[in-house]
Amino acid sequence: MKLPKKSVVLLLLGAVLLSTSCFRRDGNRTVLLPYVQRLVSDTTSAQFDVLQRVNPKSKSGAITVLGEPTDVVRLTEALLRCDRFNNIDGSLSPDGLPDFAGEVIAPVLDAANAPYAPYMEAGNEEFLRELHVRNFLSVMDTTCVFSPFDLEDRLPKPSAKVLVLASSLSAEYGEADIDTLCAIAGKPIPVVSSVGAMIDNVLQAHAPDCYFAVWTVRDKLGAGIYSQALRRAARSSSRIPTMWSFVPDSSETLRGRFLSLLDMYLAAGGTQPLSAIVVDEPYLQADTLDAIAVSLRNSDEVGYQKYRDLLAADFSAVDVNKAVTAWCFRTLRQTNGFTHRIAFPEVSAYLTVPAGGLPADAYYQDGRLQETYKYNRAPVSDLITTRLVECRQRYLDEETARIIRQEASKTNAAYVR
């Protein structure tokens, strides 16, 4: 007997509910995001149809990077420049060819909704989760609008064959909900957050019961993003690493900050050698910390022995660029998703903008959403408050444009117009 399409989706929902790894827990209850619940309850909706039309086996999509603009720009540049692997056999050996040769990199700057932290300050975490799902459906679509006021003239765009959530908070407020929706719809789209990619990199390189530390900043420390990402990354293993999170003293030199992290680890009761340090702070690079670790190992200075004892023989630092590029490369090889075209990577860039037709008090004079309006939007509303458009110079705010000019020359040359 052939079941109706809606019945099949409801059966899938029941199957997913048996596995709570994709869901948040509220006390003893498993909580499904209400917006996701509404999507799967009406499989005839245009939003759900976007996902139903996706072919996860297609090679023609893009490596899509979604999130707060500065995070997206920096990761896009890393993907364009990356040459850490041999493109033939996949080994960790540069071969003079960009690792993502022939691919389309699609940065999606979520300018209209960023920054994300104030949603938490406003107690509106549910909408922060929901906007990630809404953005996900937008990047899976094969069209975008021409402008926030011209909804009829739609432009073609590549769907995401791999999705990177560039911002740290997306590990806690987006990744699991997108995974849940994909599981219910039976669309195994590879999705990873930047934090999830860094922890996955630790799991790939070290023993499953290793010890590692997270080097972060104060406003991220209490958000729960690292513990959530660790649970998700290690959910298929019976043994998981032991993780510690610290904010090193910012007044020190970089070497001094490295040592202060080790001091904090000792003060917190850490005794086992660390196999890795995950770096979740802008501008800090894993290679720099690796060099400090090597210098500590080679030093015979008095008083440094305690630090040398805290670095495992296989110690390595992991930053977001290193982790995300490795995750994307490995994932595309595993799914046979590379296009294998002989060409430099291309950029197809987009950003979110405020939708037209909102109440007058929703906008600043320059067209941005008023903060009081933006951070207090009601979840599960039929009102569309942002739209996805092609990235054009006139839509970029001054700070994002500056970062592109100064830090992302390949990205800038490829698409800013």
Secondary structure, DSSP 8 states (H G I E B T S, - for coil): ----HHHHHHHHHHHHHT-GGGSEEETTEEE--HHHHHHHH-TTSHHHHHHHT--TT-SSSEEEEEESHHHHHHHHHHHHH---S-TTT--S---SS-TTTT-EEEEEE-TTT--SHHHHHTT-HHHHHHHHHHHHHHHHSSEEEEETTEEEEEEE---EEEEEE-SGGGGTTTHHHHHHHHHHHT----EEEHHHHHHHHHHHHS-TT-EEEEE--HHHHTT-HHHHHHHHHTTT-SS--EEEEE---TTS-HHHHHHHHHHHHHHTT--S-EEEEEE-STT--HHHHHHHHHHHHH---TT-HHHHTTEEEEEEEEEHHHHHHHHHHHHHHHTT-----SS--EE--EEEEE-TT--GGGB-TTS-B-HHHHTT--SS-S---EEEEE--GGGS-HHHHHHHHHH-HHHHHHH--
